[in-house]
Amino acid sequence: MDQEIRQLVEMGATVAQAWAALQKHKDVMVAAEHIFDGSFDYLLDADGNAEMSVDVKEQGAETLTLRMITPDANDDDGGEETDDEVDDYADYDSDDGGHMGATPAAADPYAGIFFSKDRREEVIEVEEEPEMALMPDVTARVPLMTQGQWMKGCPEGGEQSFLFSLYSELSSSGCRCPHGCGMSVTRKKQDFFTMFPEFDTYIKHLKKVVPRTCPRCNKQYCFACGEPINPESLKRDSSLEDEVLFHCSNLQGVILGVGLAMLERMYVEQTQDAPHTPGGKASTGKRRITEASPDDDDEDSDHYSPSVHTGHGKKVKLGVGYAGEAKEDTSGQLAALAAQREKDESLSQLLSHIRVYLPSLRRAGGGRTSDYLVHPTALAHLRRRFNFVSSQLLRNDSLADMSDRSALYIELFDWLETISCHEALASMMAMPIMVVASVKTVTAKKSQGKGAPRIRERTIIYEGSSGPRELLEAIVIQAEAAVKGLEGPKQAEEEVEMTEDEKRMTGTDKGKSRDMGRSQSEENRRLLTFCNRILDTARAIDRSLRDTKGDAFVDRLHAGLPKISSASEPSEQPVYAGDSEESAAKAYLAWANRVRFEYCDLSLPQESRPSDDSTPHYKFYYNNEARVLANADLPKRSLAIAKELAVLTTNLPVAWGSSVFVRVEETRVDIIKVLITGPEGTPYSNGCYLFDVFLGPNYNQSPPSVKYMTTNGGKFRFNPNLYADGKVCLSLLGTWQGPGWVSGKSTLLQVLVSIQSMILCDEPYLNEPGWAESAGTPASRAYSSNVRRMVVKTAMLGNLKNPPEPFGDVIRTHFRLKARPIMTQLDEWLAQDDGKFITDGGYGGGRLTGSGSNNGFQADVEELKALLTKLQQEDGVASSS
């Protein structure tokens, strides 16, 4: 009976409860059910605690790495764990996290375990051809899951052992009748590891296989765990149609493993369906790895698809058009949308069917045995297979696309909420997702005999990446921005006494989206409802994590989440360049990613306005146009701005070489300021270029209004496409010939990236029509030299001495972190200078600066270097203090 007692203790019972329940009910599963329904709550251990003793815990740790949690577990036993015990539990859950609110920060058991993305694991994975079995359920030969497929995508040593153990037990071991008659039946792979085309078929198959009646004693038992099945219990707990499949943790482990493998297979097939080529040749159907390392060029690389994709490496070439051919008309779009809806529906249904078997203590009718006794492989299945699908969906950078596919995404949110509600799984929300960094063939083993399946081994290197909650936060940021855009300009609300009828009407709208006093189209309402669901999901997950893992867990998790700040929030702590360019680049990228998009206050103070003018004024080129639309109610425009903001929050380009920073007026999201740092290797390198952007009354039917502001008071023309009066010459804006603005498709992000890459280019002289063939000519070199002089005087020195609002902190930090390479760049520019004076940048060659034989460039460089040196000194003092 010792083994049964230990099993119940690991499920959360006290030793006294386990002993009494087994004395009365004999069967361990029946005993567990009565313990969990409260029948033995009056029993405590000798010390008065409803906990297993330290000795029992340590014994359990030797055989079971993941401790099983009950919903009421209080796990502060006051004992000290040895290093070995911490190692045993580190990769999974830690019960101590459930009540960390009172735990000192220094004792936080999650430090450096769940939140670090610096992990790197190398694993050898086996790939073999699957066996086939004739299954009466489908009257066809069906592949059986191989051990390599079952283990694939798991870089954790502890998880591998659990996966291997469960596969071995359910594919080849004998199952002895637990009633003592001596009968034993050998399990086969097709009993539990058949990869049916449909998950429902697999479930029907299990319902036939799992409940076994012993041919010798005629008593029933579970073929998965070998324990008796109590028919009385199945009749009593009839709220679940598949009650027999919740009998034990072994069933949970295998159902989730096979079900999620089917989910992964469906997703990969859907996303890697290649379109027909113009010549009519269909795709071969091979699944090509997109993240293999450059040396992974063996002939079989087409056939391998790892469980987790990184999104970097070889870029997949996509087809043109929407229907797979060289057309992009309405019919093609409709066909693509219909095909996507069909795929999403099948994926959503499969997710919904598998979710039934997730451990859940909130199940209708109460939790079942497998909900409390969570199998150690459950977390492994979720981390490798579910995380693969969910991470791909959560990395979608288009909120509009997510909203159009809301049925699939809402099911995904249901999964995340269910996982976060169970203490044995909740820590997964903060764990980094291990993704494939490289794949390399080790060896192809010879077949064991004629007709034996071919076996191949590969070395897979996994690296940590953003976890599920962090990925969800990127969508939360988009949703918050979209809601802000849908609200439109904020208006002062007058207090009006409501009638009794109006009060009753308000009372019937509880739970619905709040009325913002603005007309809402059906599309606006749909997007708003979807955004609110995203925000509600994030809040629900955080509440569950606080309940199951404690405040310290959630606070540590939130400290690493991406954030969008506003003017009302305190400024962040400064970042430091360190001692090398490598450390400076790392600090710069981390900083720029945090501050690339923010809300700010651009309004003029009340005292600066006329006393009879209640409409705010803004520090903005298009102030008058903005004030005209202060009370505008334009639903189409609000929807377009909402989608635009959602994209900008998480997709602005950030790099050591060049970045784009955006500031949005927090009460008027149609008022935008942009700062672009000049791309490396161009005459604009490391300069700061300011643009005012207004999303006018017809946005997105027409392009935004863009004005270039870094002109030295209207004197400098930095580029043939950037006029001294601030005009930006770009076909997207309708200010130049070429591909123009496409209503409903073109975006502000496209405009900003076009300015960054096409206007701030390496040879700006060629931007002038008719001069495109003049690359490398003396005239082109002279033009670039003149641009460099203007950049140093205005876009670098001028902006550093008098930073334009609201980019003061951004400009100072930009120059402080890049001080060393900028000084090297200045020396190179000084050596390349042709000694001429700064002209206006036009073609008349009018001289604007310099006197005598000195063009003033060296003086500007020296003054800029002195400021950079001062910034470096401040950085060194601050970082050492």
GIJOGI-V34733 format. One record per residue. N is the residue number from 0. PHI is phi in degrees with one decimal (* if undefined). D_FIRST is the distance of its C-alpha to the first C-alpha in whole Angstrom. Layout:
n phi d_first
N PHI D_FIRST
N PHI D_FIRST
//
This chain:
n phi d_first
0 * 0
1 -56.4 4
2 -63.0 5
3 -65.7 5
4 -62.7 6
5 -60.2 9
6 -61.7 10
7 -68.3 11
8 -63.1 12
9 -65.9 14
10 -79.5 16
11 118.2 17
12 -77.1 15
13 -81.5 15
14 -61.3 12
15 -63.8 13
16 -63.9 13
17 -62.0 10
18 -63.1 9
19 -65.7 12
20 -65.3 12
21 -71.3 8
22 -62.8 10
23 -86.4 13
24 -112.6 12
25 66.8 9
26 -76.5 10
27 -65.9 10
28 -70.6 13
29 -65.2 15
30 -59.9 12
31 -60.7 14
32 -59.8 17
33 -73.8 17
34 -65.1 17
35 -75.3 19
36 -86.4 22
37 93.1 22
38 -65.2 20
39 -120.6 18
40 -64.8 21
41 -75.6 22
42 -94.2 19
43 -126.7 19
44 -72.4 18
45 -58.7 20
46 -85.6 22
47 86.4 23
48 -98.7 22
49 -87.2 20
50 -138.7 19
51 -73.6 16
52 -73.2 18
53 -59.7 20
54 -62.0 17
55 -65.3 15
56 -60.0 17
57 -66.2 19
58 -62.3 15
59 -63.3 15
60 -65.7 19
61 -70.9 19
62 -113.7 17
63 -140.6 18
64 -71.1 22
65 -93.2 22
66 -81.9 20
67 -86.4 19
68 -113.9 22
69 -105.9 22
70 -65.1 25
71 -106.8 25
72 -63.7 24
73 -112.4 26
74 -110.9 25
75 -91.5 28
76 -86.3 25
77 76.9 28
78 -81.9 27
79 -102.3 29
80 -93.0 27
81 -78.9 28
82 -60.3 31
83 -62.2 28
84 -65.7 26
85 -62.0 29
86 -61.1 29
87 -59.3 26
88 -100.9 26
89 -61.2 30
90 -77.4 30
91 -117.7 28
92 -95.6 28
93 -127.3 28
94 -60.0 26
95 -60.4 29
96 -70.6 31
97 -68.3 30
98 -138.3 32
99 -85.7 35
100 -54.8 38
101 -97.7 38
102 -90.4 37
103 -58.3 40
104 -58.8 41
105 -66.0 41
106 -98.2 37
107 -59.3 37
108 -72.0 34
109 -94.3 35
110 -58.7 39
111 72.3 40
112 -105.8 36
113 -87.9 37
114 -108.4 40
115 -88.1 42
116 -97.4 44
117 -82.8 45
118 -70.7 42
119 -145.6 43
120 -125.3 40
121 -112.1 41
122 -133.6 39
123 -94.9 40
124 -113.1 39
125 -103.1 39
126 -120.8 41
127 -139.1 41
128 -72.7 43
129 -73.6 40
130 -75.2 40
131 -117.0 41
132 -136.4 39
133 -82.4 41
134 -112.0 39
135 -64.2 40
136 -61.4 39
137 -124.2 42
138 47.9 44
139 -155.7 45
140 -81.0 43
141 -124.8 41
142 -69.3 40
143 -101.3 36
144 -65.8 35
145 -78.8 35
146 -63.3 33
147 -63.1 36
148 -65.4 37
149 -62.8 33
150 -90.4 33
151 -59.3 37
152 84.3 38
153 -112.9 35
154 -91.1 36
155 -92.2 33
156 -60.8 31
157 -63.3 27
158 -65.6 28
159 -60.2 29
160 -66.1 26
161 -67.0 24
162 -61.9 27
163 -61.2 27
164 -62.7 23
165 -67.3 23
166 -63.1 26
167 -62.6 25
168 -64.2 22
169 -94.3 24
170 -112.9 27
171 -150.5 26
172 -82.3 23
173 -85.3 21
174 -115.1 19
175 -86.8 17
176 -60.3 17
177 -78.8 13
178 -91.8 15
179 84.8 15
180 -84.6 18
181 90.4 19
182 -75.2 21
183 -135.8 21
184 -123.4 24
185 -83.1 25
186 -77.3 25
187 -124.0 29
188 -57.5 31
189 -68.9 32
190 -68.8 29
191 -126.2 29
192 -121.0 31
193 -87.4 35
194 -92.1 37
195 -65.2 39
196 -62.8 42
197 -123.6 41
198 -65.7 38
199 -60.7 38
200 -65.3 38
201 -62.1 35
202 -64.5 33
203 -61.1 34
204 -62.3 33
205 -63.4 29
206 -63.4 29
207 -83.0 30
208 -82.2 28
209 -65.5 25
210 -76.2 24
211 -108.2 24
212 -106.7 24
213 -63.8 23
214 -68.4 26
215 -91.8 24
216 -106.3 22
217 62.7 24
218 -109.2 21
219 -95.9 21
220 -150.6 18
221 -89.2 19
222 -74.5 21
223 -84.8 20
224 -114.9 17
225 77.2 16
226 -102.2 14
227 -62.5 15
228 -102.7 18
229 -91.8 19
230 -57.9 23
231 -62.6 23
232 -65.4 22
233 -63.3 24
234 -70.7 27
235 -68.2 27
236 -95.6 27
237 -99.5 30
238 -71.5 31
239 -107.0 31
240 -64.4 32
241 -105.1 30
242 -53.5 26
243 -63.6 24
244 -83.1 25
245 -110.2 23
246 -70.3 20
247 -148.7 18
248 -71.5 20
249 -57.7 20
250 -64.8 23
251 -59.0 24
252 -61.5 25
253 -76.8 27
254 -65.0 29
255 -65.0 30
256 -63.0 31
257 -71.8 33
258 -61.6 34
259 -71.7 35
260 -64.7 37
261 -64.6 39
262 -62.8 40
263 -61.2 41
264 -61.1 43
265 -63.0 45
266 -64.6 46
267 -62.3 47
268 -62.9 49
269 -68.8 50
270 -81.5 52
271 -109.7 53
272 -66.7 55
273 -82.0 58
274 -71.7 61
275 -66.8 64
276 -75.4 67
277 -55.7 70
278 -78.0 71
279 94.8 68
280 -79.8 66
281 -78.3 62
282 -64.9 59
283 -74.6 58
284 82.8 54
285 -72.6 53
286 -99.8 51
287 -92.8 53
288 -72.4 51
289 -103.7 53
290 -120.9 51
291 -68.0 52
292 -73.8 53
293 -57.3 57
294 -85.3 56
295 -89.8 54
296 -116.2 57
297 -72.1 55
298 -66.3 56
299 -99.7 53
300 -65.3 52
301 -62.0 53
302 -89.6 50
303 -104.2 47
304 -131.4 46
305 -68.5 44
306 -69.9 41
307 -127.2 43
308 -107.4 47
309 -96.7 48
310 85.7 52
311 -130.0 54
312 112.4 55
313 -63.1 57
314 -90.0 59
315 -76.2 59
316 -80.2 62
317 -98.0 62
318 -75.7 64
319 -103.3 67
320 72.5 68
321 -108.0 65
322 -105.0 65
323 96.1 65
324 -127.8 69
325 -78.4 72
326 -142.9 72
327 -145.3 71
328 -108.3 72
329 -61.7 71
330 -63.7 69
331 -63.8 67
332 -63.6 66
333 -63.3 65
334 -64.8 63
335 -66.1 61
336 -64.0 60
337 -64.4 59
338 -64.7 57
339 -66.5 55
340 -61.2 54
341 -64.9 53
342 -64.9 51
343 -63.2 50
344 -63.7 49
345 -66.8 47
346 -67.6 45
347 -63.3 44
348 -62.5 43
349 -64.0 41
350 -58.5 39
351 -63.0 39
352 -68.9 37
353 -72.5 35
354 -59.3 34
355 -56.4 33
356 -98.1 29
357 -68.1 30
358 -58.9 27
359 -148.6 29
360 -85.6 28
361 -104.8 31
362 -65.7 30
363 -57.8 32
364 87.6 30
365 97.0 28
366 -67.9 25
367 -99.5 23
368 -56.0 19
369 -69.9 21
370 -72.7 23
371 -88.2 21
372 -91.5 18
373 -74.5 21
374 -71.3 21
375 -57.7 23
376 -79.5 25
377 -59.2 27
378 -64.5 29
379 -62.1 30
380 -60.5 31
381 -67.7 33
382 -68.0 35
383 -99.2 36
384 -93.8 37
385 -65.7 37
386 -60.4 39
387 -60.9 42
388 -68.6 43
389 -64.6 43
390 -66.4 45
391 -65.2 47
392 -69.6 48
393 -74.4 48
394 -85.7 50
395 -59.2 53
396 -95.1 56
397 -119.5 57
398 -64.1 56
399 -62.6 59
400 -65.1 57
401 -60.7 54
402 -63.6 55
403 -65.4 57
404 -109.4 53
405 -61.6 51
406 -59.4 49
407 -69.4 47
408 -69.0 47
409 -66.2 46
410 -64.2 43
411 -61.3 42
412 -63.6 43
413 -60.8 40
414 -61.1 38
415 -62.5 38
416 -65.3 38
417 -62.5 34
418 -62.6 33
419 -69.2 34
420 -82.7 33
421 -110.1 29
422 -60.9 28
423 -71.9 26
424 -116.6 29
425 -58.5 32
426 -61.2 33
427 -59.5 34
428 -62.6 37
429 -101.5 38
430 -68.3 37
431 -59.6 40
432 -81.8 40
433 -83.3 40
434 -114.4 43
435 -74.9 45
436 -95.2 48
437 -159.0 49
438 -133.4 48
439 -142.2 49
440 -71.0 49
441 -91.3 47
442 -162.8 48
443 -106.5 48
444 -74.9 46
445 -71.6 47
446 -64.1 46
447 -71.0 44
448 -177.8 46
449 -64.1 48
450 84.6 47
451 -72.7 44
452 -65.9 44
453 -76.6 45
454 -119.5 43
455 -133.9 45
456 -109.6 43
457 -133.4 44
458 -93.3 44
459 -111.1 43
460 -106.4 44
461 -104.6 43
462 -129.4 44
463 -74.7 43
464 -139.9 45
465 -53.9 45
466 -81.3 42
467 -58.1 41
468 -67.7 42
469 -67.7 45
470 -63.9 46
471 -63.5 46
472 -63.0 48
473 -62.3 51
474 -72.7 51
475 -59.1 51
476 -61.2 54
477 -63.2 56
478 -64.3 55
479 -62.5 56
480 -65.8 59
481 -64.3 60
482 -61.0 60
483 -62.7 62
484 -69.7 64
485 -69.9 64
486 -67.4 65
487 73.0 68
488 -58.2 71
489 -76.5 69
490 -118.0 72
491 -69.3 72
492 -99.0 71
493 -87.4 73
494 -76.9 72
495 -125.9 73
496 -69.3 72
497 -85.3 70
498 -75.8 71
499 -62.1 69
500 -63.4 69
501 -65.7 68
502 -63.9 65
503 -65.3 64
504 -63.2 64
505 -62.7 62
506 -65.7 59
507 -85.3 58
508 -102.3 58
509 -62.8 55
510 90.1 53
511 -91.9 55
512 -62.7 57
513 -70.0 59
514 -79.4 63
515 -93.6 65
516 72.5 68
517 -131.0 69
518 -67.6 70
519 -126.0 67
520 -75.6 67
521 -60.5 64
522 -66.2 63
523 -61.9 63
524 -63.4 61
525 -63.9 59
526 -66.3 58
527 -63.7 58
528 -61.5 55
529 -65.9 53
530 -62.6 54
531 -64.3 53
532 -65.4 49
533 -60.5 49
534 -65.4 49
535 -63.6 47
536 -63.5 44
537 -61.8 45
538 -66.2 45
539 -64.3 42
540 -63.3 40
541 -65.2 41
542 -62.5 40
543 -63.4 36
544 -65.0 36
545 -66.6 37
546 -68.6 34
547 -92.3 32
548 -114.4 33
549 99.7 35
550 -65.7 39
551 -61.4 39
552 -60.4 38
553 -69.0 40
554 -62.6 43
555 -66.0 42
556 -61.2 42
557 -67.9 45
558 -62.5 47
559 -100.5 47
560 -81.1 48
561 -64.2 52
562 -137.8 54
563 -114.6 57
564 -96.8 59
565 -138.2 62
566 -63.7 65
567 -76.7 64
568 -95.9 61
569 -64.5 61
570 -68.0 62
571 -77.7 59
572 -66.3 59
573 -66.3 62
574 -108.6 61
575 -125.0 62
576 -75.5 63
577 81.0 62
578 -98.5 64
579 -137.5 64
580 -66.7 65
581 -63.8 61
582 -66.6 60
583 -64.8 63
584 -64.3 62
585 -63.8 58
586 -65.1 59
587 -63.2 62
588 -64.4 59
589 -62.2 57
590 -66.2 59
591 -62.7 61
592 -63.7 58
593 -74.5 58
594 -110.1 61
595 -63.7 63
596 -131.3 62
597 -147.4 63
598 -93.5 65
599 -149.3 67
600 -107.0 70
601 -108.1 74
602 -77.3 76
603 -76.6 79
604 -58.5 79
605 -57.5 80
606 -68.7 83
607 -85.4 84
608 -97.5 84
609 -61.5 87
610 -63.5 87
611 -96.8 88
612 -114.7 85
613 -90.3 81
614 -80.7 80
615 -61.2 79
616 -105.3 80
617 -129.7 78
618 -78.6 79
619 -162.1 79
620 -58.9 82
621 -95.8 81
622 -55.1 81
623 -63.1 84
624 -61.7 82
625 -66.5 79
626 -66.6 80
627 -60.9 82
628 -96.0 78
629 -57.6 77
630 -115.0 76
631 -71.0 76
632 -120.2 74
633 -124.2 73
634 -56.9 70
635 -63.0 70
636 -65.5 71
637 -60.1 68
638 -65.0 66
639 -63.4 67
640 -66.2 67
641 -59.3 63
642 -66.3 63
643 -64.4 65
644 -62.7 63
645 -59.0 60
646 -71.9 61
647 -64.6 62
648 -57.6 60
649 -124.6 57
650 -126.1 60
651 -65.0 63
652 -69.7 63
653 -131.1 63
654 -158.0 63
655 -60.2 65
656 -78.2 68
657 -168.1 68
658 -140.4 67
659 -122.5 67
660 -116.1 67
661 -126.7 67
662 -125.2 68
663 -116.6 68
664 -60.2 69
665 -68.1 67
666 -102.4 69
667 -139.5 71
668 -73.2 68
669 -88.3 71
670 -103.0 73
671 -134.7 72
672 -119.2 73
673 -129.7 72
674 -122.2 72
675 -115.3 72
676 -89.9 72
677 -62.1 74
678 -66.2 72
679 -59.4 72
680 84.6 75
681 -118.9 78
682 -65.7 81
683 -99.4 78
684 -53.0 76
685 69.5 74
686 -74.1 76
687 -116.2 75
688 -120.8 77
689 -101.9 76
690 -134.0 77
691 -99.7 77
692 -127.1 75
693 -125.1 76
694 -92.4 74
695 -72.2 77
696 -63.6 78
697 -104.2 77
698 -68.8 74
699 -101.8 73
700 -66.8 75
701 -130.4 77
702 -71.4 76
703 -71.5 76
704 -92.2 79
705 -128.7 79
706 -125.4 81
707 -85.0 81
708 -108.9 81
709 -91.2 82
710 -123.7 85
711 55.5 87
712 70.0 89
713 82.0 90
714 -102.2 91
715 -105.2 89
716 -109.3 88
717 -79.4 85
718 -165.1 85
719 -53.9 87
720 -101.9 84
721 -122.6 84
722 -80.2 87
723 -64.7 89
724 -85.0 89
725 96.5 85
726 -68.1 85
727 -107.9 82
728 -93.3 84
729 -152.8 81
730 -62.0 81
731 -59.9 77
732 -90.4 79
733 77.4 82
734 -102.7 84
735 -157.0 85
736 -73.7 85
737 126.0 82
738 -56.4 79
739 -98.9 79
740 -69.8 76
741 -108.2 74
742 -56.5 74
743 83.6 70
744 -121.3 69
745 -68.6 71
746 -136.3 69
747 -62.5 70
748 -58.4 67
749 -61.1 70
750 -61.7 73
751 -65.1 71
752 -67.1 70
753 -64.6 73
754 -62.7 75
755 -61.7 73
756 -100.0 73
757 -99.8 77
758 -93.3 79
759 -81.2 77
760 -105.2 78
761 -77.8 79
762 -138.2 83
763 -62.5 84
764 -55.5 87
765 -75.3 86
766 -73.0 85
767 -75.2 89
768 -55.4 90
769 92.6 92
770 -110.2 91
771 -63.3 88
772 -95.3 89
773 -102.6 90
774 -61.1 87
775 77.0 88
776 -75.9 92
777 -56.4 93
778 -64.0 93
779 -67.7 90
780 -64.8 89
781 -65.8 91
782 -62.6 90
783 -65.3 86
784 -62.3 88
785 -64.8 89
786 -61.8 86
787 -61.2 84
788 -64.4 87
789 -66.9 86
790 -62.2 82
791 -63.6 83
792 -67.8 85
793 -109.9 83
794 -76.4 80
795 -114.3 79
796 -63.6 81
797 -62.1 82
798 -70.5 79
799 -74.6 77
800 -76.0 80
801 -138.1 80
802 -62.1 77
803 -72.1 77
804 -73.2 75
805 -107.0 72
806 -107.2 71
807 -57.7 72
808 -64.7 69
809 -63.1 68
810 -66.0 71
811 -63.4 71
812 -67.1 68
813 -56.0 69
814 -73.8 71
815 -68.8 70
816 -71.6 67
817 -108.1 69
818 -56.6 72
819 -60.8 72
820 -65.5 72
821 -68.7 75
822 -65.3 77
823 -62.8 77
824 -62.3 78
825 -63.8 80
826 -62.4 82
827 -64.9 82
828 -65.2 83
829 -64.4 86
830 -67.9 87
831 -84.5 87
832 -66.4 89
833 -91.3 93
834 80.3 94
835 -81.7 96
836 -83.9 95
837 -68.8 93
838 -104.9 94
839 -74.6 93
840 88.2 91
841 -85.5 93
842 -117.0 96
843 -85.0 99
844 74.6 98
845 -64.5 99
846 -78.4 98
847 -116.9 96
848 -136.3 95
849 93.8 97
850 -150.0 100
851 59.6 102
852 -90.5 101
853 -105.0 97
854 -83.7 95
855 85.4 93
856 -67.8 90
857 -64.1 89
858 -64.7 89
859 -63.6 87
860 -62.6 84
861 -65.0 85
862 -65.1 84
863 -65.8 81
864 -62.6 80
865 -63.8 81
866 -66.4 79
867 -65.0 76
868 -62.7 76
869 -64.2 76
870 -63.3 73
871 -61.9 71
872 -63.5 72
873 -62.2 70
874 -64.2 67
875 -66.5 67
876 -66.3 68
877 -67.1 65
878 -71.9 62
879 -88.6 63
880 -82.7 63
//
